[in-house]
């Protein structure tokens, strides 16, 4: 069976009786088994996926199937699915069975997607290389000695290595876009508030956003259409009507594109990525788009502001995992204070502890004004600067990451190097804008390269239509 890159291919074969869903599922199960060494899945839902496949095949035969019938999809291991384990790849939640489903899972199931399993990720989505997982590092299918990116590394590798058609990840500061870039896939971070976060284990609540990783823009558009929209369980979700994203994909208009000069002329940017992006800029100009270089003088403030704000929110969000309310519980503690200390010390990994400590520090008396409040003010300046740019331009172009995928173990011990790798992805996260990572061929070593485009708030239709034309 060949690798399918879009749902329409699968649906066409099913309608022609050349393929059945149980057969398709069996193929993906075999792919997962054959590629176990990549460590993409924390668990495969053999039983529930087979039940779904049979039921949805019946619906297809009866002509009553939903939009996603034929899509086999994996979910990041921080997305709740009723009666299935969810751990956020942490010892803290080992064996925890979710009593309810997240809104995104409910919407997938309503449209007859088959959920094949939960995917490895950095612990509590904290990391940029998928090396902080309690279940071990995920390996890049292009070269198993390299990282897949993070935190949604398992989600990217599962699509890259043909273990399912599409996946859901979560993007706090680039955790869908960067792994998609390292694995040569399409990674979409929607506008903050476009998709419900209900039932998604929180890292930083004012940043977290669910996003799809796919091999085709059509599937990204279809998934966004299904997942987006108001939700009574999440007050931060926008009530704005959800466009028919797939219907807009062929609206190929000439766009006015701003290139962030400081990101392209950055010393940290790999020369091969720079060369590929410059070639793309010339192609965009040749295709009739207007491309102009603009200055973004707040670049040096992005990573510090992002890590102050997200660690502060993580410190608050993860306080519930204490061995009493939720999570791993030490059995040898002699007092309540010792129970809290030992449970959290044993349950959390090093990176999560580091971020909790940082967040607690910046929120503490005497430091709140100097750090947290100042970072909020910087975030406001960034938002205003982005809004001003989008007053004059339709899209913003920048790299996704400074380098291609790096070796497992190379950077994980140096937190500063890891944090600075987010320098290009945190901008849309701080401003709440939608952004997409698109494949840009391979470098001389055969590793995927990528480019990022950012759009105005809630203009995913324009972003996806442009992406479709860019890749065609």
JOURMO-V926779 format. One line per field, one symbol per residue. phi: phi as a letter, one per 40 degrees, with the letter a starting at -180 (. if undefined). Layout:
phi->???
//
This chain:
phi->.cccbaccccccccccgcabcdccccccdcccccbdccgcbcabcdccccccdcccdcccccgbccccdhccbbbccbbcbdgbcbbffbcdbdgccccabccccdcccccgcbccibbdacdfgbibafbccccgccbcccaccbccgacccccccccdcgcacaabbbbbbhcbcccdccbgbcbbbcddgcbcccgbccbbccbdacacbacbcdcccccccccchdaccbcccccdccccddccccccccbcbcbcdccccccccddccdcccccccccccccgccbbcbcbccdccccdccccccccccdccccccbgbcagdbcbbccaccccdcccccccccccccdccccccccccdgbdccbccccccccccccccccccccbbcbbbaccbcbcdbccgcbccbdcccccccdcccdccccgccabbbcbgbcccgccbabbbbbcdgbccccccccccccc
//
